[in-house]
C-alpha cells in the first residue's frame, strides 16, 4: 500500500507543477509566453493558434490528472 501512496503523490506533484507552468504559459491580453513558441512573425497567427490549442489541451490534461490524483489520495489517507 505504501508504493501506491508514493506513486499517487508523485502524480499529484507532477500534475500540480505542470498545471502551474501551463497556466503561466497562456497568453494574456498582450500575447504572452505562448507566442514565443508559435513563431510570432508577421504571418504567424496560424502557428500561434495551434500552440494555444495544444497548450489548452495540456492544461486540461494536467488539471484532470490533478483532480483524479487528489481524489485517490483522499481515499488512500482516509
Buried (B, 14 or more C-beta within 10 A) or exposed (E): EEEEEEEBEEBBEBBBEBBEEBEEBEBEEEEBEBBEBBBBEEEEEEBBEEBBEEBEEBBEBBBEBBEBBBEBBEEEEE
